[in-house]
Structure formats: structure tokens, C-alpha cells
């Protein structure tokens, strides 16, 4: 959502049986204003997410929401203060009716990109170049958000730090550096061990894992996340309707199907009209292809578990 819920979007949510909404905004109406939108959505059983990372990547502002500093300017050397800050920001989201924060970024900035990129282009989202330091910060932020009462998502697996468009897959230029053994993958392992609720998979290309598909459409990347990183939570996507060249090469109607088939659970789709088309394509495939149908059941159970944590479901999901 970029504003108040309109009739067309309400119709898509009902017809496509969507499980949640993302407040893309920007919403400048404060906690009370956002609550006025998110509250009714939650009462109808919808999971409400937002992206409150810091700096220019803060979709909710106004009375009741702190101005979150850019990641590169947060108190990264003071874990207690940092956890308290993220707990406060998580509490503000909870008060506004939000269940999931699509943050923090677990990307490790490469030295080569840092040298070639002005600080303002990366410090909004990235905590630095040291994988160990970033791992500690990410787990601290996750713990703070969860203490504040919302779920957290480590983004953008397997890491965008070697790409010039840090934190956003803006071009089709692939990452040719990152491997399973790369230290830049470590923050995601720490996040998984710390019990992060969601890990968001990038829509960029990572040629050492899969030279044929963006990460969000790659079964190889999903297997790495499950089997190597040992993550058992919800796998989310970046926005499947973004203008990145990695996505525009794939027909929009097929993107949700490819994400779920690869192993994804929770797709972010910012355009309700495209979401409607994507869901129809997935539904048809789930009927005609038993493997897709089984994969959809797994994804549904995973998301149901997240909704149960948020108090939106009373049943216990069973996987397998």
C-alpha cells in the first residue's frame, strides 16, 4: 500500500486471498494514522509489514515514530544501546499495527564498492565492511525488534555488498564474487541461529550459485539458505514488481510461480493488479503440477507459522 486502502485493492485482497500487505508509503501520518490503516487489515487476518531500516529507507514517519538514523550512523559499537533503540522502533511498529519489519539489512559492504561509492549511497542500509561486526549488529537488531513485539527479516540474501546498487537489484549485472564460503554470507548464518523470523532473498543475479536465474527464482540459492545456512523460517522475496533488469526479463505473471517453485514462501508484490495476475498463474499451476501444489502447501504452512506468532492465526502449522 502507498496510501489508504482503496476499493480496487480491497477487491484484489479478497479475490486473490492474499495473506498480507506491505506498507510501502511513504506514510507521514504517525503511529495513529498508520494504525487507522493497519488495524482493520489485521482484524481481517492480514499480516502487515513495513520497511523501517533507517535514513531514507524509513517508510513510516510522523508523530510517534522516531527518525531512525542511517545504518552507517547507528551506535554500532554499543550493543546495549543499539538493542534498546531497535526495541523502541519495533514497539512503535507494533503500536501502529505492524507485525513484520523488513529489516535489518545483513549485506556486508565490499571494500571495492565502498571505495567506488559515495557514503550516502550505501550507509542508509549497510552497517559496514567487517562480516563479524555486521553479524553482531544484525543479531542485535533482530533481538531488539523481537523484544519490541514485531518479527524481523534479514535482507538481501545471499548479500548485495559486491554490487554497485547496494541493497537494490537495479541492473542485470551479476555478482561474480560471492560463494558459499564467502564471509559476506556469515551474517545470514548468525541471523538464522539467532532465530530471525524471515530472510529476504535478493532479486539480483549471483553467478557462482546460479548463472541462469536471479536468486529469488533459484532453487540452488533456496537450498543454500535451507541446508547450508540452516534457516527454517519464512523465505521472502524482494518486490517482484520492481523495475530491476533482473525481473523485467521474466514475464510478470510468472514471477510468483517461479519464486514459490524455487522454494520461496512470502512474496512481496507492490502492484495489486500484478499480484492478482500472479496469484491466478500460481493457482493454475498448483492444480496441474503436483510438485507446485506440494510446494505451495509448504509455503502456506511457513507463512501460517509467522501469522500465528503475530496472533493472526490460532492453529498450529505442520510442515512435512
C-alpha positions in Angstrom: 0.0 0.0 0.0 1.1 3.5 -0.8 -1.8 5.1 1.0 -5.3 4.5 2.2 -6.9 1.2 1.1 -9.0 1.7 -2.0 -11.8 -0.3 -3.4 -9.7 -1.9 -6.2 -7.0 -3.1 -3.8 -9.6 -4.4 -1.3 -11.2 -6.4 -4.1 -7.8 -7.9 -5.1 -7.1 -8.9 -1.5 -10.4 -10.6 -1.2 -10.4 -12.3 -4.6 -6.8 -13.5 -4.6 -7.0 -14.4 -0.9 -3.8 -12.5 -0.1 -2.2 -13.2 3.2 -0.9 -9.7 4.0 0.0 -6.2 2.9 3.2 -4.2 2.8 3.0 -0.5 3.8 5.3 0.9 1.2 4.3 4.5 1.7 5.7 6.9 2.5 3.2 7.3 5.3 3.8 10.5 7.2 0.7 10.3 9.4 2.4 9.0 12.5 1.6 5.9 14.6 -2.1 6.8 14.9 -2.5 7.4 11.2 -0.9 4.1 10.3 -2.9 2.3 12.9 -6.0 3.6 11.3 -5.0 1.7 8.1 -3.2 -1.3 9.6 -5.7 -2.0 12.4 -8.6 -3.0 10.2 -6.3 -5.1 8.0 -5.0 -7.0 11.0 -8.5 -7.6 12.3 -9.4 -9.2 9.0 -6.4 -11.6 9.5 -3.9 -9.9 7.2 -0.2 -9.8 8.1 1.0 -6.2 7.9 4.7 -5.5 7.0 6.8 -2.3 6.6 10.4 -1.4 5.9 11.9 0.7 8.8 15.6 0.4 8.2 16.8 3.9 8.7 17.8 7.0 6.8 15.9 7.3 3.5 14.7 3.7 3.9 12.0 4.5 6.5 8.5 4.2 5.1 6.6 5.3 8.3 7.2 8.7 9.8 5.4 11.3 11.8 4.2 11.6 15.4 5.1 8.5 17.4 7.8 7.3 15.0 11.4 8.1 15.8 13.6 9.3 13.0 15.9 6.2 12.5 19.5 7.1 11.7 21.1 5.6 8.6 22.6 2.2 9.3 26.1 3.5 9.0 25.5 6.1 11.7 23.9 3.9 14.3 25.8 3.2 17.6 27.3 0.0 16.1 29.9 -0.2 19.0 27.3 -0.2 21.7 25.2 -3.3 21.6 23.1 -2.5 24.6 22.1 0.9 23.2 21.6 -0.5 19.8 19.3 -3.3 21.0 17.3 -0.7 23.1 16.9 1.5 20.0 15.7 -1.3 17.8 13.3 -2.5 20.6 11.9 1.1 20.7 11.4 1.2 16.9 9.9 -2.3 17.0 7.5 -1.2 19.7 6.4 1.8 17.6 5.7 -0.5 14.7 3.6 -2.8 17.0 1.7 0.2 18.3 0.9 1.1 14.7 -0.4 -2.3 13.9 2.6 -3.6 12.0 3.7 -7.2 12.5 6.8 -7.6 10.4 9.7 -5.2 9.8 11.6 -6.0 6.6 14.9 -5.1 8.2 17.7 -5.1 9.1 20.0 -5.4 6.1 22.6 -8.2 6.5 24.6 -7.2 3.5 28.3 -6.7 4.0 29.7 -3.8 2.0 32.8 -4.9 0.0 35.9 -2.7 0.1 35.8 -2.3 -3.7 32.3 -0.9 -3.7 33.0 1.3 -0.6 35.9 2.9 -2.4 33.9 3.4 -5.6 30.7 4.6 -4.0 29.9 7.8 -2.1 28.9 7.1 1.6 25.5 8.4 1.1 24.7 5.7 -1.5 25.3 2.8 1.0 25.3 4.0 4.6 21.5 4.2 4.8 21.2 0.4 4.7 24.6 -1.2 5.3 26.4 -1.4 8.7 30.0 -1.8 7.3 32.6 -4.0 5.7 33.5 -6.3 8.5 31.4 -9.5 8.4 31.9 -10.2 12.1 30.8 -6.7 13.1 27.9 -6.8 10.7 26.8 -10.2 12.1 26.8 -8.9 15.7 24.9 -5.8 14.7 22.3 -7.8 12.7 21.6 -10.2 15.6 21.3 -7.3 18.0 18.8 -5.5 15.7 16.8 -8.7 15.3 16.7 -9.2 19.1 15.6 -5.6 19.6 12.8 -5.8 17.1 11.5 -9.1 18.6 11.7 -7.6 22.1 9.6 -4.7 20.8 7.0 -7.1 19.6 7.5 -7.5 15.9 9.0 -10.0 13.6 12.3 -9.2 11.8 13.7 -10.0 8.3 17.4 -10.2 7.4 17.8 -8.9 3.9 19.0 -9.4 1.0 20.4 -13.0 0.9 23.0 -14.0 -0.2 24.3 -10.4 0.1 24.3 -7.4 -2.1 27.6 -5.9 -0.9 29.6 -6.6 -4.0 27.1 -4.8 -6.3 27.1 -1.1 -7.0 23.3 -0.8 -6.5 23.8 -1.8 -2.9 20.6 -3.2 -1.3 18.6 -3.0 -4.5 18.9 -5.1 -7.7 18.8 -2.2 -10.1 20.7 -3.8 -13.0 21.3 -7.2 -14.5 25.0 -7.0 -13.7 25.6 -10.2 -11.7 27.6 -10.7 -8.5 30.6 -12.9 -9.7 32.3 -12.9 -6.3 30.0 -14.3 -3.6 30.4 -18.0 -2.9 29.1 -20.4 -0.2 32.4 -19.9 1.7 32.3 -16.1 1.4 32.5 -14.3 4.7 29.7 -12.0 3.5 27.3 -14.9 3.9 28.1 -15.1 7.6 25.6 -12.5 8.9 22.7 -14.7 7.5 24.1 -17.7 9.3 24.2 -15.7 12.5 20.7 -14.3 11.9 19.3 -17.8 11.4 21.0 -19.0 14.6 19.5 -16.0 16.4 16.0 -17.0 15.4 15.2 -14.4 12.8 11.7 -14.8 11.6 12.2 -14.1 7.9 15.1 -13.9 5.4 14.5 -11.9 2.3 16.2 -13.2 -0.9 17.6 -10.8 -3.4 16.4 -10.4 -6.9 20.0 -9.9 -8.1 22.0 -12.5 -10.1 24.7 -14.4 -8.3 26.6 -16.4 -11.0 28.6 -18.6 -8.6 25.3 -20.1 -7.3 23.1 -20.0 -10.4 24.1 -18.3 -13.6 20.6 -18.9 -15.1 18.2 -17.2 -12.6 18.0 -14.4 -10.1 18.4 -15.5 -6.5 14.7 -15.2 -5.8 13.9 -17.7 -8.6 16.8 -20.0 -7.9 16.3 -23.4 -6.2 20.0 -23.6 -5.7 20.0 -20.4 -3.7 17.0 -21.5 -1.7 18.7 -24.9 -1.0 21.8 -23.0 0.2 19.6 -21.0 2.6 17.9 -24.0 4.0 20.7 -26.6 4.1 23.9 -24.6 4.5 22.7 -21.5 6.4 20.3 -23.8 8.4 17.3 -21.4 8.1 14.0 -22.9 8.9 11.8 -19.8 8.9 10.0 -17.8 6.2 11.8 -17.1 2.9 10.5 -13.8 1.5 11.3 -12.0 -1.8 12.1 -8.5 -2.7 9.4 -6.7 -4.6 8.6 -8.9 -7.6 7.3 -5.9 -9.5 10.3 -3.7 -9.2 11.9 -2.2 -12.3 15.2 -4.1 -11.9 16.5 -5.6 -15.1 16.8 -9.0 -13.5 13.0 -9.1 -13.1 11.9 -7.4 -16.3 13.4 -10.3 -18.2 10.8 -12.5 -16.7 7.0 -12.1 -17.6 5.3 -10.6 -14.5 2.6 -13.3 -14.5 5.3 -16.0 -13.9 7.3 -14.4 -11.2 5.3 -15.6 -8.2 5.2 -19.1 -9.6 8.9 -19.1 -10.1 9.6 -17.8 -6.6 7.4 -20.4 -4.9 8.6 -23.2 -7.2 12.2 -22.4 -6.3 11.4 -22.6 -2.6 10.1 -19.2 -1.5 7.3 -18.6 0.9 6.2 -15.0 1.2 6.3 -12.8 -2.0 6.3 -9.1 -1.8 4.4 -7.6 -4.7 3.8 -3.9 -4.6 1.3 -3.7 -7.5 -2.1 -5.1 -6.6 -3.1 -5.6 -10.3 0.0 -7.7 -11.0 -0.5 -9.5 -7.7 -3.9 -10.6 -8.9 -2.4 -12.0 -12.2 0.5 -13.7 -10.4 -1.8 -15.5 -7.9 -4.0 -16.7 -10.8 -1.0 -18.2 -12.6 0.2 -19.9 -9.4 -3.2 -21.3 -8.7 -3.5 -22.8 -12.1 0.0 -24.3 -11.8 -0.7 -25.8 -8.4 -3.7 -27.7 -9.8 -1.9 -29.0 -12.9 1.5 -29.7 -11.3 1.6 -31.8 -8.1 5.1 -30.6 -7.2 4.0 -27.0 -7.4 0.9 -27.8 -5.3 3.0 -29.5 -2.7 5.5 -26.6 -2.6 2.5 -24.2 -2.2 1.3 -26.1 0.8 4.8 -25.9 2.4 4.9 -22.2 1.8 1.4 -21.7 3.2 2.4 -23.6 6.4 5.5 -21.5 6.7 3.6 -18.2 6.4 0.9 -19.5 8.7 3.5 -20.0 11.4 4.5 -16.4 11.1 0.9 -15.3 11.2 0.4 -17.4 14.3 3.4 -15.6 16.0 1.7 -12.3 15.2 -1.6 -13.5 16.8 -3.4 -13.7 13.5 -3.9 -17.5 13.5 -4.8 -19.9 16.3 -4.0 -23.2 14.5 -0.5 -24.8 14.6 1.1 -25.2 11.2 2.7 -28.6 10.5 5.4 -28.9 7.8 6.2 -32.1 6.0 
